[in-house]
């Protein structure tokens, strides 16, 4: 077999003997759209400034649809960096590489495969990205985590069952800007079991957070009400009888002192809305990136791309097997970058 990667042409030669006499040679030639594992082409001057789809079409001699498909699926890189923007204009000399074996990149709004940390017939544990709601906050909100998880589960179904909407139960939530571990249930019995575990406060939940100031290791205990007196959720001010608000308990551990901030671990004994944010803010240590519970904070807030809160650990008793299950995730990239800046 001979390969000419310049023309992408393969020639196959078959040698055989006829009727015990002369040997004949038959050559079969055909063109294929792809031969090498990876092909690279520099952008020539005449294509400089044109959109990427047109450049890929010209460099690799394919249709518009094929060029755009390669770009959208992550098979095209520019100087080694993946690019999924078909309209991006490219300068002369940039190296365009086509790698057919590159894994398919998720489309916008699609969870990457690795976001499903654990999947079985009863539960699905997900690494939630920051910036999306767990469930719709408004009636017409789209792209929420539950919607994306259902879509990811549907892609795992046999082809004949993909029209069926996967069942998904919500037993707890993470704030829109919070990243990390969250569990959904897939059966009614699983939802009953996990709901009971959350009510009994036996679910293990540990968060990592970056907060303003020098936070001390301590336990926060207060009754949280919908309006603490300034229009925000918060601790009831005064001696709170049991019937006012919901008891909230947060165990905070100082992990590292930073420049004007602290890296802390927060273990939830209860799970009230905004519990960590409220307790730290009311103690004078709002989360870095906080935009709500930071009123009257006397120091200039530390800039951050979003609220620095990550659900790092999650554990519970499996509803079907009764086995103790636990997962742990490292800090996401945006929190690592903020942490590195504050260490410096």
Backbone as numpy.savetxt, mean C-alpha at the origin, in Angstrom:
# Nx Ny Nz CAx CAy CAz Cx Cy Cz
19.59 -22.81 -33.73 18.75 -21.62 -33.73 19.63 -20.38 -33.73
19.39 -19.48 -34.65 20.13 -18.23 -34.72 19.22 -17.09 -34.30
19.78 -16.14 -33.57 18.98 -14.99 -33.14 19.63 -13.70 -33.64
18.83 -12.86 -34.22 19.27 -11.54 -34.62 18.42 -10.54 -33.85
18.94 -10.04 -32.71 18.13 -9.19 -31.86 17.84 -7.84 -32.52
18.64 -7.45 -33.50 18.39 -6.19 -34.18 17.10 -6.23 -34.97
16.84 -7.34 -35.68 15.62 -7.46 -36.48 14.58 -8.33 -35.82
14.94 -8.91 -34.65 14.06 -9.82 -33.94 13.58 -10.94 -34.85
14.51 -11.56 -35.55 14.17 -12.60 -36.50 14.82 -13.90 -36.05
14.06 -14.98 -36.13 14.57 -16.29 -35.79 14.57 -17.16 -37.03
15.67 -17.83 -37.27 15.74 -18.78 -38.37 15.90 -20.17 -37.80
15.08 -21.07 -38.22 15.15 -22.45 -37.78 15.53 -23.32 -38.97
16.54 -24.12 -38.82 16.97 -24.99 -39.90 16.77 -26.44 -39.47
16.10 -27.17 -40.31 15.87 -28.57 -40.03 16.62 -29.42 -41.06
17.42 -30.34 -40.57 18.17 -31.22 -41.44 17.53 -32.60 -41.37
17.31 -33.16 -42.49 16.75 -34.51 -42.51 17.22 -35.23 -43.77
17.07 -36.49 -43.79 17.47 -37.31 -44.96 16.23 -37.79 -45.68
16.27 -37.75 -46.99 15.15 -38.21 -47.80 15.48 -39.52 -48.46
14.64 -40.49 -48.28 14.72 -41.78 -48.99 16.13 -42.33 -49.04
16.89 -42.14 -47.95 18.23 -42.69 -47.86 19.23 -42.03 -48.77
18.95 -40.79 -49.21 19.88 -40.19 -50.16 20.25 -38.78 -49.73
19.94 -37.83 -50.61 20.42 -36.46 -50.40 19.77 -35.78 -49.20
20.57 -34.97 -48.54 20.05 -34.19 -47.42 19.46 -32.90 -47.93
18.35 -32.50 -47.37 17.72 -31.23 -47.75 17.67 -30.29 -46.57
17.55 -29.06 -46.83 17.50 -28.05 -45.77 16.26 -27.19 -45.99
15.46 -27.09 -44.93 14.29 -26.21 -44.97 14.49 -25.11 -43.92
14.29 -23.95 -44.34 14.43 -22.83 -43.41 13.07 -22.18 -43.19
12.70 -22.05 -41.91 11.45 -21.37 -41.54 11.81 -20.08 -40.84
11.35 -18.94 -41.37 11.67 -17.65 -40.76 10.38 -16.96 -40.35
10.41 -16.35 -39.22 9.25 -15.56 -38.81 9.72 -14.46 -37.85
8.91 -13.45 -37.76 9.18 -12.32 -36.88 8.38 -12.47 -35.60
8.98 -12.10 -34.51 8.28 -12.13 -33.24 8.42 -10.78 -32.57
7.48 -10.43 -31.66 7.48 -9.12 -31.03 8.52 -9.00 -29.93
9.03 -10.18 -29.50 9.98 -10.11 -28.40 10.92 -11.29 -28.45
12.23 -11.09 -28.30 13.18 -12.19 -28.30 13.99 -12.15 -27.01
14.76 -11.11 -26.84 15.65 -11.03 -25.68 14.86 -10.79 -24.41
15.44 -11.13 -23.25 14.79 -10.91 -21.97 14.59 -9.42 -21.72
15.53 -8.60 -22.23 15.41 -7.16 -22.08 16.09 -6.49 -23.26
15.41 -5.51 -23.84 15.97 -4.77 -24.96 16.01 -3.29 -24.60
17.07 -2.60 -24.98 17.21 -1.18 -24.69 17.43 -0.40 -25.98
16.90 0.81 -26.01 17.07 1.70 -27.16 17.26 3.12 -26.64
18.27 3.85 -27.12 18.38 5.27 -26.77 17.39 6.08 -27.61
16.87 7.14 -27.03 15.94 8.00 -27.77 16.74 8.85 -28.74
16.50 8.72 -30.06 17.25 9.52 -31.04 16.76 10.96 -31.07
17.54 11.81 -31.65 17.22 13.23 -31.69 15.88 13.51 -32.35
15.55 12.76 -33.40 14.30 13.03 -34.12 13.05 12.69 -33.30
13.19 11.91 -32.22 12.04 11.57 -31.37 12.03 12.37 -30.08
13.05 13.20 -29.87 13.17 13.96 -28.62 11.94 14.84 -28.39
11.44 14.84 -27.17 10.30 15.68 -26.81 8.95 15.09 -27.12
8.91 13.92 -27.74 7.63 13.29 -28.07 7.12 12.49 -26.88
5.80 12.20 -26.81 5.25 11.39 -25.72 5.85 9.98 -25.73
5.89 9.37 -24.55 6.53 8.07 -24.39 5.88 7.00 -25.25
4.54 7.00 -25.36 3.90 5.94 -26.15 4.34 5.97 -27.61
4.49 7.18 -28.16 4.96 7.29 -29.54 6.40 6.86 -29.70
7.22 7.14 -28.69 8.63 6.74 -28.74 8.75 5.22 -28.67
8.00 4.59 -27.76 8.03 3.13 -27.65 7.53 2.49 -28.94
6.48 3.05 -29.51 5.94 2.52 -30.77 6.98 2.57 -31.87
7.72 3.68 -31.95 8.72 3.84 -33.01 9.95 2.98 -32.75
10.42 2.96 -31.52 11.67 2.22 -31.22 11.51 0.72 -31.35
10.32 0.20 -31.00 10.14 -1.24 -30.99 9.21 -1.74 -32.09
8.78 -0.79 -32.96 8.01 -1.15 -34.15 6.76 -1.97 -33.79
5.93 -1.40 -32.90 4.71 -2.07 -32.48 3.53 -1.11 -32.63
2.34 -1.59 -32.39 1.13 -0.77 -32.52 1.02 0.19 -31.33
0.13 1.18 -31.48 -0.12 2.11 -30.38 -0.63 1.37 -29.15
-1.55 0.44 -29.38 -2.13 -0.31 -28.26 -1.08 -1.13 -27.52
-0.18 -1.77 -28.26 0.87 -2.58 -27.64 1.82 -1.68 -26.85
2.19 -0.54 -27.42 3.10 0.38 -26.74 2.50 0.87 -25.42
1.24 1.29 -25.47 0.60 1.79 -24.25 0.40 0.68 -23.22
0.10 -0.51 -23.70 -0.05 -1.65 -22.79 1.23 -1.96 -22.05
2.37 -1.93 -22.76 3.67 -2.17 -22.12 3.95 -1.10 -21.06
3.65 0.15 -21.40 3.92 1.25 -20.47 3.05 1.10 -19.21
1.76 0.90 -19.40 0.84 0.83 -18.27 1.10 -0.37 -17.37
1.63 -1.45 -17.93 1.88 -2.65 -17.12 3.29 -2.67 -16.51
4.05 -1.58 -16.68 5.35 -1.46 -16.01 6.50 -2.15 -16.70
6.36 -2.45 -17.99 7.43 -3.14 -18.70 8.44 -2.19 -19.34
8.18 -0.89 -19.25 9.06 0.12 -19.83 9.75 0.91 -18.72
11.06 1.07 -18.83 11.80 1.92 -17.90 12.57 2.99 -18.68
12.78 4.13 -18.02 13.56 5.23 -18.60 14.80 5.41 -17.73
15.97 5.14 -18.32 17.23 5.17 -17.56 17.13 4.34 -16.28
16.43 3.21 -16.38 16.33 2.28 -15.26 15.16 2.49 -14.33
14.43 3.61 -14.47 13.30 3.90 -13.59 11.99 3.59 -14.30
11.09 2.80 -13.67 9.80 2.48 -14.31 9.00 3.75 -14.58
8.30 3.76 -15.70 7.45 4.89 -16.05 6.15 4.36 -16.63
5.01 4.72 -16.01 3.71 4.24 -16.49 2.88 5.38 -17.09
3.52 6.51 -17.35 2.83 7.67 -17.93 3.07 7.70 -19.44
2.04 7.33 -20.20 2.17 7.28 -21.67 2.41 8.65 -22.28
1.97 9.71 -21.59 2.07 11.07 -22.14 3.38 11.77 -21.77
4.21 11.13 -20.98 5.45 11.78 -20.56 6.35 12.04 -21.76
6.89 13.25 -21.86 7.77 13.61 -22.97 9.22 13.32 -22.57
9.95 12.71 -23.48 11.28 12.19 -23.17 12.33 12.88 -24.02
13.43 13.26 -23.40 14.49 13.96 -24.12 15.40 12.97 -24.85
16.20 13.48 -25.76 17.12 12.65 -26.53 18.19 12.05 -25.62
18.59 10.83 -25.94 19.65 10.17 -25.19 19.19 9.32 -24.03
17.95 9.49 -23.60 17.42 8.66 -22.50 17.31 7.22 -22.98
17.72 6.27 -22.14 17.65 4.86 -22.50 16.28 4.29 -22.17
15.58 3.81 -23.18 14.27 3.18 -23.00 14.49 1.67 -23.02
14.09 1.01 -21.94 14.27 -0.45 -21.85 12.91 -1.14 -21.80
12.80 -2.23 -22.53 11.60 -3.06 -22.53 11.97 -4.39 -21.88
11.29 -4.71 -20.77 11.53 -5.97 -20.06 10.22 -6.72 -19.95
10.05 -7.73 -20.79 8.79 -8.46 -20.82 8.55 -9.26 -19.55
9.63 -9.62 -18.86 9.47 -10.42 -17.64 9.19 -9.57 -16.41
9.12 -8.23 -16.56 8.86 -7.37 -15.40 7.48 -7.68 -14.84
7.33 -7.75 -13.51 6.03 -8.02 -12.92 5.04 -6.91 -13.25
3.79 -7.29 -13.42 2.76 -6.31 -13.77 2.58 -5.32 -12.63
2.63 -4.03 -12.97 2.43 -2.99 -11.96 0.94 -2.76 -11.75
0.51 -2.60 -10.48 -0.90 -2.36 -10.25 -1.35 -1.06 -10.90
-2.56 -1.04 -11.42 -3.10 0.18 -11.98 -3.51 1.11 -10.84
-3.81 2.35 -11.18 -4.19 3.33 -10.16 -5.42 2.85 -9.41
-5.36 2.89 -8.10 -6.49 2.43 -7.30 -6.49 0.95 -7.02
-5.48 0.25 -7.46 -5.40 -1.20 -7.26 -4.36 -1.53 -6.21
-4.70 -2.42 -5.28 -3.74 -2.82 -4.26 -2.68 -3.72 -4.88
-1.41 -3.52 -4.56 -0.38 -4.45 -5.03 -0.56 -5.80 -4.33
-0.14 -6.90 -4.95 -0.33 -8.23 -4.35 0.22 -8.35 -2.95
1.36 -7.70 -2.68 1.98 -7.83 -1.36 1.19 -7.12 -0.26
0.19 -6.30 -0.63 -0.62 -5.62 0.38 -1.53 -6.60 1.11
-1.83 -7.74 0.49 -2.61 -8.77 1.17 -1.63 -9.62 1.97
-1.48 -9.30 3.24 -0.47 -9.92 4.09 -0.84 -11.36 4.41
-2.12 -11.62 4.62 -2.61 -12.97 4.93 -4.02 -13.12 4.39
-4.25 -14.22 3.68 -5.58 -14.49 3.13 -5.92 -15.95 3.39
-7.09 -16.20 3.97 -7.63 -17.56 4.04 -9.14 -17.47 3.88
-9.84 -18.55 4.09 -11.28 -18.58 3.85 -12.06 -17.76 4.87
-11.41 -17.33 5.96 -12.12 -16.68 7.06 -11.74 -15.22 7.26
-10.47 -14.88 7.07 -10.01 -13.51 7.30 -9.02 -13.10 6.22
-8.88 -11.79 6.06 -7.83 -11.25 5.20 -7.18 -10.09 5.95
-5.86 -10.16 6.11 -5.09 -9.11 6.79 -4.39 -8.29 5.72
-4.54 -6.97 5.82 -4.10 -6.07 4.75 -3.12 -5.03 5.29
-2.13 -4.70 4.49 -1.23 -3.58 4.76 -1.86 -2.35 4.10
-2.56 -1.54 4.88 -3.28 -0.39 4.34 -2.32 0.74 3.97
-2.41 1.25 2.75 -1.61 2.44 2.40 -2.20 3.68 3.06
-1.36 4.66 3.34 -1.85 5.94 3.84 -2.59 6.66 2.72
-3.59 7.47 3.10 -4.26 8.32 2.12 -5.58 7.79 1.59
-6.03 6.62 2.05 -7.33 6.11 1.61 -8.16 5.75 2.84
-9.47 5.92 2.75 -10.36 5.60 3.84 -10.56 4.09 3.94
-10.80 3.60 5.15 -11.07 2.17 5.33 -12.39 1.80 4.65
-13.42 2.58 4.90 -14.73 2.40 4.28 -15.20 3.78 3.82
-16.23 3.87 2.98 -16.68 5.19 2.51 -17.11 6.09 3.65
-16.58 7.32 3.66 -16.99 8.32 4.64 -18.20 9.08 4.13
-18.24 9.26 2.82 -19.38 9.89 2.17 -20.02 8.89 1.21
-21.27 9.13 0.87 -22.05 8.17 0.10 -21.40 7.82 -1.24
-20.83 8.80 -1.91 -20.27 8.58 -3.25 -18.75 8.39 -3.24
-18.16 8.20 -2.09 -16.70 8.04 -2.03 -16.29 6.72 -2.68
-15.28 6.76 -3.52 -14.78 5.58 -4.23 -13.30 5.37 -3.92
-12.82 4.17 -4.22 -11.41 3.87 -4.02 -11.05 3.59 -2.59
-12.04 3.27 -1.74 -11.77 2.98 -0.34 -11.09 1.62 -0.20
-10.53 1.37 0.99 -9.77 0.14 1.19 -10.65 -1.09 1.03
-11.86 -1.08 1.59 -12.71 -2.26 1.47 -13.02 -2.58 0.01
-13.22 -1.54 -0.80 -13.47 -1.73 -2.23 -12.26 -2.34 -2.92
-11.07 -1.87 -2.58 -9.85 -2.37 -3.21 -9.54 -3.81 -2.77
-9.84 -4.12 -1.51 -9.61 -5.49 -1.04 -10.56 -6.46 -1.75
-11.82 -6.07 -1.91 -12.76 -6.92 -2.65 -12.27 -7.18 -4.07
-11.76 -6.12 -4.72 -11.26 -6.27 -6.09 -10.06 -7.20 -6.12
-9.17 -7.09 -5.12 -7.99 -7.96 -5.06 -8.39 -9.41 -4.83
-9.39 -9.63 -3.98 -9.86 -11.00 -3.75 -10.55 -11.56 -4.99
-11.27 -10.71 -5.71 -11.94 -11.17 -6.94 -10.94 -11.63 -7.98
-9.77 -10.97 -8.04 -8.76 -11.38 -9.02 -8.16 -12.75 -8.67
-8.29 -13.17 -7.42 -7.78 -14.48 -7.01 -8.77 -15.60 -7.28
-10.01 -15.26 -7.60 -11.03 -16.28 -7.83 -10.81 -17.00 -9.15
-11.32 -18.24 -9.26 -11.31 -18.91 -10.57 -12.08 -18.07 -11.58
-11.69 -18.15 -12.83 -12.29 -17.29 -13.86 -13.80 -17.38 -13.89
-14.35 -18.55 -13.65 -15.79 -18.71 -13.70 -16.54 -18.03 -12.57
-15.83 -17.68 -11.49 -16.48 -17.08 -10.32 -16.20 -15.59 -10.18
-15.48 -14.99 -11.12 -15.02 -13.61 -10.94 -16.13 -12.58 -11.01
-17.32 -12.96 -11.43 -18.43 -12.02 -11.41 -19.07 -11.91 -10.04
-18.69 -12.77 -9.12 -19.27 -12.78 -7.77 -18.55 -11.75 -6.90
-19.32 -10.96 -6.15 -18.74 -9.94 -5.28 -18.27 -10.60 -3.98
-16.96 -10.56 -3.69 -16.46 -11.21 -2.48 -17.07 -10.59 -1.22
-17.42 -11.44 -0.27 -17.95 -10.98 1.02 -16.81 -10.42 1.86
-17.08 -9.31 2.56 -16.05 -8.68 3.37 -16.71 -7.99 4.56
-16.26 -8.33 5.77 -16.81 -7.73 6.97 -15.82 -6.78 7.61
-16.32 -5.64 8.11 -15.48 -4.63 8.76 -15.61 -4.78 10.27
-14.50 -4.99 10.97 -14.53 -5.13 12.42 -13.74 -4.04 13.14
-12.88 -3.32 12.43 -12.22 -2.14 12.97 -11.75 -1.28 11.81
-11.28 -0.08 12.10 -10.89 0.86 11.06 -9.57 1.52 11.40
-8.94 2.08 10.37 -7.78 2.95 10.54 -8.12 4.29 9.91
-7.61 5.37 10.50 -7.83 6.70 9.92 -7.27 6.74 8.50
-7.79 7.67 7.73 -7.40 7.79 6.32 -5.89 7.94 6.16
-5.24 8.75 7.00 -3.81 9.00 6.85 -2.94 7.96 7.57
-3.56 7.04 8.29 -2.79 6.01 9.01 -2.52 4.83 8.09
-1.29 4.33 8.14 -0.91 3.16 7.35 -0.84 1.94 8.26
-0.75 0.75 7.65 -0.46 -0.44 8.43 -1.52 -1.51 8.44
-1.45 -2.38 9.44 -2.20 -3.63 9.47 -3.65 -3.44 9.89
-4.53 -4.08 9.13 -5.96 -4.07 9.42 -6.52 -5.41 8.96
-7.54 -5.91 9.66 -8.13 -7.20 9.31 -9.58 -7.02 8.88
-9.98 -7.75 7.85 -11.36 -7.86 7.42 -11.78 -9.33 7.58
-13.06 -9.56 7.77 -13.56 -10.93 7.86 -14.25 -11.33 6.56
-14.31 -12.64 6.31 -14.89 -13.14 5.07 -16.12 -14.01 5.31
-16.41 -14.33 6.55 -17.59 -15.13 6.88 -18.31 -14.50 8.06
-19.59 -14.88 8.24 -20.36 -14.35 9.36 -19.77 -14.81 10.69
-19.37 -16.08 10.78 -18.81 -16.60 12.02 -17.50 -15.90 12.37
-16.68 -15.61 11.36 -15.42 -14.89 11.60 -15.71 -13.49 12.12
-16.70 -12.83 11.55 -17.03 -11.48 12.01 -17.52 -11.50 13.45
-18.33 -12.49 13.82 -18.80 -12.60 15.19 -17.63 -12.79 16.15
-16.69 -13.65 15.78 -15.54 -13.95 16.63 -14.64 -12.73 16.80
-14.29 -12.07 15.69 -13.38 -10.92 15.78 -14.05 -9.74 16.49
-15.34 -9.54 16.25 -16.06 -8.46 16.93 -16.01 -8.66 18.44
-16.20 -9.91 18.86 -16.15 -10.20 20.29 -14.75 -9.99 20.86
-13.73 -10.36 20.09 -12.36 -10.15 20.56 -12.02 -8.67 20.71
-12.51 -7.84 19.77 -12.28 -6.40 19.89 -13.02 -5.84 21.10
-14.23 -6.31 21.34 -15.01 -5.83 22.49 -14.34 -6.22 23.81
-13.74 -7.40 23.83 -13.09 -7.88 25.05 -11.67 -7.32 25.20
-11.21 -6.52 24.23 -9.88 -5.90 24.25 -8.76 -6.94 24.29
-8.97 -8.08 23.60 -7.93 -9.12 23.56 -7.13 -9.08 22.26
-7.53 -8.22 21.33 -6.78 -8.09 20.07 -5.51 -7.27 20.33
-4.38 -7.77 19.86 -3.11 -7.06 20.04 -2.95 -6.03 18.93
-2.79 -4.76 19.34 -2.58 -3.67 18.37 -1.48 -2.76 18.90
-0.43 -2.65 18.13 0.70 -1.79 18.51 1.02 -0.87 17.35
1.06 0.43 17.62 1.31 1.44 16.61 2.66 2.08 16.85
3.29 2.55 15.78 4.47 3.38 15.87 4.09 4.78 15.43
4.57 5.78 16.18 4.18 7.15 15.89 5.36 8.09 16.14
5.35 9.21 15.45 6.31 10.29 15.70 5.49 11.46 16.23
5.81 11.88 17.45 5.05 12.95 18.11 5.96 14.12 18.44
5.36 15.30 18.49 6.11 16.50 18.86 6.57 16.42 20.32
7.74 16.99 20.57 8.24 17.10 21.93 8.85 15.82 22.46
9.22 15.84 23.73 9.84 14.68 24.36 8.78 13.96 25.17
8.27 12.88 24.62 7.18 12.11 25.22 7.75 11.16 26.27
7.09 11.07 27.41 7.49 10.15 28.46 6.68 8.86 28.37
7.29 7.76 28.76 6.56 6.49 28.83 5.49 6.60 29.91
4.25 6.32 29.52 3.14 6.43 30.48 1.88 5.80 29.89
0.84 5.68 30.72 -0.46 5.18 30.28 -1.48 6.31 30.37
-2.20 6.53 29.27 -3.27 7.53 29.23 -4.60 6.83 29.46
-5.43 7.41 30.32 -6.74 6.83 30.63 -7.73 7.99 30.77
-8.75 8.01 29.90 -9.75 9.08 29.96 -11.03 8.61 29.30
-12.10 9.37 29.55 -13.36 9.13 28.86 -13.45 10.06 27.67
-13.58 9.50 26.46 -13.61 10.30 25.24 -15.06 10.56 24.85
-15.34 11.84 24.57 -16.68 12.27 24.15 -16.61 12.86 22.75
-17.77 12.99 22.11 -17.82 13.50 20.74 -17.43 14.97 20.67
-17.69 15.74 21.75 -17.33 17.16 21.78 -16.80 17.49 23.17
-15.53 17.80 23.26 -14.90 18.05 24.56 -15.08 19.50 25.01
-15.76 20.29 24.16 -16.00 21.69 24.51 -15.52 22.66 23.46
-14.69 22.19 22.51 -14.20 23.08 21.45 -14.57 22.56 20.07
-15.55 21.67 20.02 -16.01 21.14 18.74 -15.29 19.89 18.29
-14.28 19.45 19.03 -13.51 18.27 18.65 -13.77 17.13 19.63
-13.55 15.90 19.12 -13.57 14.75 20.02 -12.44 14.90 21.03
-12.64 14.40 22.23 -11.57 14.49 23.21 -12.01 13.99 24.56
-11.12 14.12 25.52 -11.39 13.64 26.86 -12.39 14.55 27.57
-13.30 13.94 28.30 -14.28 14.70 29.08 -13.55 15.47 30.16
-13.80 16.78 30.25 -13.11 17.63 31.20 -13.89 17.69 32.51
-13.27 17.22 33.54 -13.95 17.13 34.83 -14.03 15.68 35.26
-14.69 15.43 36.33 -14.83 14.07 36.83 -15.90 13.36 36.03
-15.50 12.39 35.24 -16.42 11.77 34.28 -17.09 10.56 34.88
-18.39 10.57 35.03 -19.09 9.35 35.44 -19.05 8.34 34.31
-19.29 7.09 34.65 -19.16 6.00 33.67 -20.07 6.20 32.47
-21.22 6.83 32.68 -22.18 6.94 31.58 -21.82 8.04 30.59
-20.79 8.85 30.86 -20.40 9.93 29.95 -19.17 9.49 29.16
-19.29 9.48 27.83 -18.17 9.13 26.97 -17.81 7.65 27.02
-16.71 7.32 26.38 -16.21 5.94 26.32 -14.82 5.88 26.90
-14.59 4.91 27.77 -13.28 4.77 28.39 -12.24 4.44 27.31
-11.13 5.18 27.33 -10.04 4.97 26.37 -8.72 4.83 27.13
-7.98 3.75 26.83 -6.72 3.49 27.51 -5.63 3.26 26.46
-4.57 4.05 26.53 -3.45 3.95 25.59 -2.15 3.83 26.38
-1.39 2.79 26.11 -0.08 2.62 26.75 0.99 3.12 25.79
1.73 4.16 26.20 2.73 4.80 25.33 4.12 4.50 25.87
5.01 4.08 24.97 6.39 3.76 25.34 7.34 4.60 24.49
8.23 5.33 25.13 9.24 6.11 24.40 10.28 5.16 23.82
10.49 5.23 22.51 11.49 4.40 21.85 12.77 5.17 21.54
12.62 6.45 21.16 13.80 7.21 20.76 13.50 8.71 20.82
14.43 9.46 21.41 14.33 10.92 21.41 14.89 11.45 20.10
14.19 12.39 19.51 14.58 12.97 18.23 14.77 14.48 18.38
15.04 15.16 17.30 15.20 16.60 17.31 13.83 17.26 17.39
13.41 17.60 18.61 12.11 18.25 18.80 10.93 17.29 18.73
11.20 16.00 18.72 10.12 15.02 18.60 10.54 13.71 19.26
9.64 12.74 19.25 9.91 11.43 19.84 9.30 10.34 18.97
10.02 9.24 18.85 9.46 8.03 18.24 8.89 7.21 19.38
7.60 6.88 19.32 6.93 6.17 20.40 6.18 4.95 19.86
5.97 3.99 20.75 5.09 2.86 20.45 3.84 3.03 21.29
2.68 2.81 20.67 1.40 2.97 21.37 0.63 1.66 21.29
0.35 1.08 22.46 -0.45 -0.15 22.49 -1.85 0.20 22.97
-2.83 -0.18 22.16 -4.22 0.13 22.48 -4.82 -0.94 23.37
-5.37 -0.51 24.49 -6.17 -1.42 25.31 -7.63 -1.32 24.91
-8.03 -0.13 24.48 -9.35 0.08 23.90 -9.14 0.62 22.49
-10.20 0.78 21.74 -10.05 1.25 20.36 -11.06 2.31 19.99
-10.94 3.47 20.60 -11.87 4.56 20.31 -11.39 5.38 19.11
-12.32 6.06 18.47 -11.97 6.88 17.32 -10.94 7.95 17.69
-9.85 8.01 16.96 -8.78 9.01 17.15 -8.11 8.91 18.52
-8.17 7.76 19.15 -7.71 7.63 20.53 -6.25 8.06 20.74
-5.34 7.53 19.92 -3.92 7.88 20.07 -3.71 9.37 19.81
-4.33 9.87 18.77 -4.17 11.28 18.41 -4.65 12.20 19.54
-5.79 11.83 20.13 -6.35 12.66 21.20 -5.48 12.62 22.45
-5.09 11.44 22.88 -4.32 11.33 24.12 -2.97 12.06 24.01
-2.27 11.87 22.90 -0.97 12.53 22.76 -1.13 14.04 22.61
-2.13 14.47 21.85 -2.34 15.90 21.66 -2.71 16.59 22.96
-3.60 15.98 23.74 -4.01 16.60 25.00 -2.88 16.65 26.01
-1.86 15.79 25.83 -0.68 15.81 26.70 0.37 16.79 26.20
0.07 17.51 25.11 1.02 18.47 24.56 1.97 17.89 23.54
1.64 16.71 23.02 2.51 16.03 22.06 1.73 15.56 20.84
1.14 16.48 20.07 0.41 16.04 18.88 1.32 15.32 17.91
0.73 14.43 17.14 1.51 13.68 16.16 2.10 14.63 15.13
3.29 14.31 14.67 3.88 15.06 13.55 3.01 14.81 12.31
2.62 15.87 11.65 1.72 15.77 10.51 0.26 15.91 10.88
-0.05 16.04 12.17 -1.43 16.22 12.63 -2.00 17.53 12.11
-3.27 17.50 11.66 -3.90 18.70 11.14 -5.17 19.08 11.89
-5.61 18.22 12.81 -6.85 18.48 13.53 -6.59 18.78 15.01
-5.95 17.85 15.70 -5.75 17.99 17.15 -4.43 18.70 17.44
-4.29 19.89 16.88 -3.04 20.64 17.05 -3.33 22.11 17.34
-4.57 22.41 17.73 -4.95 23.78 18.03 -4.17 24.31 19.23
-3.76 25.57 19.12 -3.07 26.27 20.20 -1.72 25.65 20.55
-1.16 24.83 19.64 0.16 24.27 19.90 1.19 25.39 19.83
1.99 25.60 20.89 2.83 26.81 20.98 4.07 26.81 20.08
4.43 25.68 19.48 5.65 25.59 18.68 5.28 25.36 17.23
6.12 25.85 16.33 5.88 25.63 14.89 5.85 24.14 14.60
4.77 23.62 14.00 4.66 22.19 13.74 5.78 21.68 12.82
6.26 20.49 13.08 7.27 19.86 12.23 6.61 19.41 10.94
7.15 19.78 9.78 6.52 19.38 8.51 6.64 17.88 8.27
5.59 17.31 7.67 5.57 15.88 7.33 4.57 15.69 6.20
4.77 14.67 5.36 3.87 14.45 4.22 2.47 14.02 4.62
2.34 13.47 5.83 1.02 13.05 6.34 1.19 12.78 7.84
0.11 12.39 8.48 0.17 12.11 9.91 1.06 10.89 10.16
2.03 11.03 11.05 3.03 9.99 11.26 2.54 8.93 12.25
1.65 8.05 11.77 1.07 6.98 12.59 0.95 5.73 11.74
1.47 4.61 12.28 1.55 3.36 11.51 1.15 2.19 12.40
0.17 1.41 11.96 -0.26 0.21 12.68 0.74 -0.90 12.40
1.72 -1.06 13.29 2.87 -1.93 13.02 2.62 -3.39 13.38
1.77 -3.65 14.38 1.55 -5.02 14.83 0.06 -5.29 15.00
-0.34 -6.50 14.65 -1.73 -6.92 14.81 -1.75 -8.40 15.17
-2.54 -8.76 16.18 -2.62 -10.16 16.58 -3.99 -10.48 17.15
-4.45 -11.70 16.88 -5.75 -12.14 17.38 -5.81 -13.66 17.32
-6.85 -14.22 17.93 -7.09 -15.66 17.85 -7.88 -15.96 16.58
-7.36 -16.85 15.75 -8.03 -17.15 14.49 -9.43 -17.71 14.76
-10.45 -17.17 14.09 -11.82 -17.55 14.41 -12.17 -19.00 14.09
-11.41 -19.66 13.23 -11.72 -21.06 12.86 -10.80 -22.06 13.54
-9.52 -21.71 13.67 -8.54 -22.68 14.19 -8.19 -22.46 15.65
-8.58 -21.29 16.20 -8.23 -20.88 17.57 -6.72 -20.72 17.78
-5.97 -20.64 16.70 -4.53 -20.44 16.79 -4.23 -18.96 17.02
-3.19 -18.67 17.80 -2.75 -17.30 18.00 -2.04 -16.82 16.74
-2.53 -15.75 16.15 -1.96 -15.20 14.92 -1.40 -13.81 15.21
-0.23 -13.49 14.63 0.35 -12.16 14.82 1.19 -11.78 13.60
1.08 -10.50 13.23 1.84 -9.97 12.10 2.53 -8.69 12.52
3.62 -8.37 11.84 4.38 -7.16 12.14 4.90 -6.56 10.84
4.81 -5.24 10.71 5.29 -4.53 9.53 6.31 -3.47 9.93
7.33 -3.24 9.09 8.28 -2.14 9.35 7.64 -0.80 9.02
8.32 0.27 9.39 7.83 1.60 9.05 7.79 1.79 7.54
6.77 2.45 7.02 6.75 2.76 5.59 7.80 3.82 5.25
8.03 3.98 3.96 9.12 4.83 3.49 8.96 6.28 3.94
7.74 6.83 3.90 7.58 8.25 4.26 7.88 8.49 5.74
7.56 7.53 6.60 7.89 7.69 8.01 9.38 7.49 8.25
10.00 6.56 7.53 11.45 6.36 7.63 12.19 7.63 7.25
11.74 8.30 6.19 12.40 9.52 5.74 12.25 10.64 6.76
11.05 10.77 7.33 10.83 11.79 8.36 11.67 11.49 9.59
11.75 10.22 9.97 12.55 9.80 11.12 14.03 10.11 10.89
14.52 9.80 9.71 15.93 10.07 9.39 16.24 11.57 9.45
15.31 12.39 8.98 15.52 13.84 9.02 15.57 14.35 10.46
14.73 13.80 11.34 14.69 14.24 12.72 15.86 13.68 13.53
16.42 12.58 13.09 17.63 12.05 13.74 18.83 12.92 13.38
18.86 13.40 12.17 20.00 14.21 11.73 20.03 15.56 12.41
